[in-house]
Amino acid sequence: MSKRELIRARSGIGIVFALCASTIFAAAAQQKPRVVIVPRANERRVDVLIDGQPFTAYIWPETLRKPVLYPLRTALGTPVTRGFPLDPRPGERVDHPHHVGLWFNYGDVNGVDFWNNSSALPPEAQKRMGTIIHRRIVRAENGVGRGELEVEMDWIMPDGAPILRERTTFVFYAEPRLRAVERRTTLTALDRRVLFRDNKEGLLGIRVARQLEQPSNEPATFTDASGRATTVPVMNNAGVTGLYRSSEGLTGDAVWGTRARWTMLSGKIGDEEVTLAILDHPKNVGYPTYWHARGYGLFAANPLGQEVFSRGREKLNFALEPGQSVTFRHRLLIISGPVEPKQIEEQYSRFASEAR
């Protein structure tokens, strides 16, 4: 029996990207899919193809107030991100139009909200919000099993002045039943001191497909840091199967407002078992992060907003002096097939051991 057949026999899940082998990225190089990065600046996007099939795209359309990765798909091509507002699907939620794909921003930067800005706000409200603008593609590298995209952005205050320069490298990984995105983001203060005032709206977020939400039987109202309330109504729970689990053993709604090294969200989309896992790196500020993980589909890691999550026991007002930088590193796993928490912990341990 070959080594691969032995793994299949023992695990019962085939070569689910070798989660039960030594590493999630352990397949032989010739077996790994090819990752190709395709810049299309005239269309305000960069496509990420895996063996010629779409995985995701880095986009900066004029209708968004920040660049995002959208949509994100499993290895079988199933979208795991909500379609609204860019490409609405029947039966999905239409709240929080600023929740698009996978994004990175914050709710209070020198008193300005970069998190809640969207074209759905009235023009006067938008003028009080911050905007993140794509500036340039620094490099794009194709490869077998992985590809990289490095981009540069500016965080713009309401008066039009940039306050932060962002340099982000996306590393896209591909295995037979795995897709992964590592986001390495360096923020540099420009000509003034930058204060990330403690705020629950942040930092790395993804809005998931309806099927990956947690079933809910009652409406809820959520208020942002500026007092704007959004009501999330009760909807038909047919096909809604999501469940959060954290590295600390918490499940469901209990994950929200707690610290953890990683959190996974598992469910089914049609007949496909799907798990999303976000891994926090131990060198990040505020590690281990608090989780802003809502049952209605917001899955976010926020290491900088601690007061609300800790019910006042902790507070972090993080600052950068002019010219000073900070780097955040996270990895998102998108897995097709059954996964146990111990397997996510194994992947987290490898991620945490990597030097930044």
DAMONOR-V524586 format. One record per residue. N is the residue number from 1. RES is the residue in one small letter. PHI is phi in degrees with one decimal (none if undefined). D_FIRST is the distance of its C-alpha to the first C-alpha in whole Angstrom. Layout:
n->(N;N)
res->(RES;RES)
phi->(PHI;PHI)
d_first->(D_FIRST;D_FIRST)
This chain:
n->(1;2;3;4;5;6;7;8;9;10;11;12;13;14;15;16;17;18;19;20;21;22;23;24;25;26;27;28;29;30;31;32;33;34;35;36;37;38;39;40;41;42;43;44;45;46;47;48;49;50;51;52;53;54;55;56;57;58;59;60;61;62;63;64;65;66;67;68;69;70;71;72;73;74;75;76;77;78;79;80;81;82;83;84;85;86;87;88;89;90;91;92;93;94;95;96;97;98;99;100;101;102;103;104;105;106;107;108;109;110;111;112;113;114;115;116;117;118;119;120;121;122;123;124;125;126;127;128;129;130;131;132;133;134;135;136;137;138;139;140;141;142;143;144;145;146;147;148;149;150;151;152;153;154;155;156;157;158;159;160;161;162;163;164;165;166;167;168;169;170;171;172;173;174;175;176;177;178;179;180;181;182;183;184;185;186;187;188;189;190;191;192;193;194;195;196;197;198;199;200;201;202;203;204;205;206;207;208;209;210;211;212;213;214;215;216;217;218;219;220;221;222;223;224;225;226;227;228;229;230;231;232;233;234;235;236;237;238;239;240;241;242;243;244;245;246;247;248;249;250;251;252;253;254;255;256;257;258;259;260;261;262;263;264;265;266;267;268;269;270;271;272;273;274;275;276;277;278;279;280;281;282;283;284;285;286;287;288;289;290;291;292;293;294;295;296;297;298;299;300;301;302;303;304;305;306;307;308;309;310;311;312;313;314;315;316;317;318;319;320;321;322;323;324;325;326;327;328;329;330;331;332;333;334;335;336;337;338;339;340;341;342;343;344;345;346;347;348;349;350;351;352;353;354;355;356)
res->(m;s;k;r;e;l;i;r;a;r;s;g;i;g;i;v;f;a;l;c;a;s;t;i;f;a;a;a;a;q;q;k;p;r;v;v;i;v;p;r;a;n;e;r;r;v;d;v;l;i;d;g;q;p;f;t;a;y;i;w;p;e;t;l;r;k;p;v;l;y;p;l;r;t;a;l;g;t;p;v;t;r;g;f;p;l;d;p;r;p;g;e;r;v;d;h;p;h;h;v;g;l;w;f;n;y;g;d;v;n;g;v;d;f;w;n;n;s;s;a;l;p;p;e;a;q;k;r;m;g;t;i;i;h;r;r;i;v;r;a;e;n;g;v;g;r;g;e;l;e;v;e;m;d;w;i;m;p;d;g;a;p;i;l;r;e;r;t;t;f;v;f;y;a;e;p;r;l;r;a;v;e;r;r;t;t;l;t;a;l;d;r;r;v;l;f;r;d;n;k;e;g;l;l;g;i;r;v;a;r;q;l;e;q;p;s;n;e;p;a;t;f;t;d;a;s;g;r;a;t;t;v;p;v;m;n;n;a;g;v;t;g;l;y;r;s;s;e;g;l;t;g;d;a;v;w;g;t;r;a;r;w;t;m;l;s;g;k;i;g;d;e;e;v;t;l;a;i;l;d;h;p;k;n;v;g;y;p;t;y;w;h;a;r;g;y;g;l;f;a;a;n;p;l;g;q;e;v;f;s;r;g;r;e;k;l;n;f;a;l;e;p;g;q;s;v;t;f;r;h;r;l;l;i;i;s;g;p;v;e;p;k;q;i;e;e;q;y;s;r;f;a;s;e;a;r)
phi->(none;-71.8;-60.8;-65.4;-64.2;-64.8;-61.5;-63.4;-66.8;-76.3;-87.0;76.0;-125.0;67.7;-93.9;-68.1;43.8;58.8;-60.8;-90.9;-88.9;-69.2;-159.1;-65.1;-112.0;-94.7;-63.5;-61.1;-57.2;-70.8;-92.6;-80.7;-66.5;-93.5;-102.8;-124.0;-100.1;-121.9;-67.7;-134.3;-57.2;-64.6;-100.6;59.1;-160.9;-131.1;-86.2;-116.8;-110.0;-123.4;49.7;82.2;-103.2;-68.3;-105.6;-157.5;-147.4;-87.3;-129.1;-141.0;-64.7;-65.6;-79.5;-104.2;-102.5;-165.2;-70.8;-142.8;-95.0;-161.2;-77.7;-115.9;-129.3;-76.9;-64.8;-91.9;91.8;-82.0;-66.4;-109.7;-102.1;-62.7;-80.6;-62.2;-95.2;-79.1;-146.3;-57.8;-116.5;-58.3;85.0;-92.1;-74.3;-125.4;-84.8;44.5;-66.1;-82.7;-87.4;-129.1;58.5;-114.9;-139.4;-145.1;-166.4;-150.6;-85.9;-152.3;-119.7;50.3;83.4;-108.7;-91.9;-96.3;-78.3;-90.4;-68.3;-160.4;-69.5;-76.8;-74.2;-63.3;-52.3;-65.1;-70.3;-61.5;-65.5;-97.9;-105.6;-89.8;-132.6;-106.9;-113.4;-66.5;-105.2;-164.6;-90.2;-81.2;-161.6;-142.0;-126.9;-87.9;-177.7;-89.8;86.8;-161.1;-143.5;-132.3;-132.8;-115.0;-134.5;-126.7;-136.5;-122.7;-92.1;-110.0;-78.4;-58.1;-83.4;91.0;-88.4;-71.8;-114.4;-135.5;-102.4;-109.9;-122.4;-122.5;-110.8;-98.5;-112.3;-104.7;-109.2;-141.9;-132.2;-51.9;-127.2;-130.2;-127.3;-143.3;-127.5;-103.5;-114.5;-112.6;-116.2;-110.7;-106.5;-123.8;-69.0;-90.3;-100.3;-149.5;-67.1;-116.2;-111.4;-91.2;-70.0;-46.6;-156.1;-74.2;-90.4;172.7;-115.2;-107.0;-136.2;-138.3;-105.8;-94.1;-61.9;-53.0;-64.3;-94.0;-69.3;-85.3;-58.1;-138.2;-113.2;-147.3;-71.9;-146.0;-118.1;-117.8;-112.5;-80.0;-65.8;-95.4;90.6;-78.5;-99.4;-126.7;-93.3;-106.9;-78.0;-71.1;-132.3;-61.4;-88.9;-59.6;80.2;-94.6;-134.5;-69.8;-151.4;-81.5;-140.9;-109.2;-63.5;-93.0;88.4;-82.6;-135.1;61.5;-64.6;-67.1;-70.4;-57.9;74.6;-122.0;-87.4;-164.2;-71.1;-154.4;-138.4;-116.6;-128.8;-119.3;-174.2;-126.6;-115.9;65.6;-95.4;-93.7;-76.7;-132.4;-129.7;-106.3;-136.4;-108.1;-108.7;-95.3;-90.0;-64.8;-89.2;-70.8;-58.2;77.2;-65.8;-73.6;-64.9;-81.4;-110.9;-96.6;-108.0;-101.4;-63.7;-79.7;121.4;-84.0;-124.1;-138.7;-111.1;-129.5;-81.4;-97.9;-101.8;-111.5;-66.0;-65.4;-66.4;-91.8;56.1;87.6;-76.1;-129.5;-154.8;-136.6;-110.7;-89.2;-129.5;-120.4;-82.0;-51.2;85.5;-84.1;-125.7;-140.7;-119.9;-117.3;-132.2;-136.7;-130.1;-106.3;-102.6;-123.7;-120.2;-100.2;113.9;-67.6;-139.5;-102.6;-54.4;-64.2;-74.7;-65.8;-61.4;-62.4;-67.9;-62.5;-59.7;-69.5;-62.1;-66.4;-80.8;-75.9;-70.1;-91.8)
d_first->(0;4;7;8;6;6;10;11;10;12;15;15;17;14;15;18;19;17;19;17;16;18;21;22;22;19;17;18;21;21;19;22;25;28;31;34;38;40;44;47;50;52;50;50;46;43;40;36;34;30;29;32;32;35;34;37;40;43;46;50;52;55;55;53;54;51;48;45;41;42;40;36;33;30;27;28;31;33;36;36;39;43;44;48;50;49;47;48;46;47;47;46;49;51;53;52;52;52;48;46;43;42;45;46;50;52;55;58;58;62;63;61;58;56;53;55;57;56;58;59;61;65;66;68;65;63;65;65;61;59;57;54;54;52;53;51;47;47;44;41;37;34;31;27;26;30;33;36;40;43;46;49;52;55;56;59;62;64;67;65;64;61;60;56;54;50;48;44;41;38;35;32;29;26;22;21;22;25;28;30;34;35;39;41;44;47;51;54;57;60;64;64;62;60;59;56;58;56;55;53;52;49;47;44;44;42;43;40;40;42;39;38;41;41;43;47;50;53;54;54;57;55;58;57;59;62;63;61;60;57;57;53;54;52;50;48;45;43;39;40;37;37;37;37;36;37;35;38;37;40;39;41;44;44;43;46;48;45;44;40;38;36;36;34;35;32;33;32;34;34;30;28;28;29;30;32;33;35;35;38;38;40;42;44;47;48;44;43;44;45;44;46;44;45;44;46;43;44;42;43;43;47;47;51;52;52;56;55;52;53;56;58;57;55;57;55;58;56;58;57;60;61;59;56;52;50;46;44;40;38;34;34;30;30;27;25;23;24;25;26;29;27;24;28;29;26;27;31;30;29;31;34;33;34;37;39)
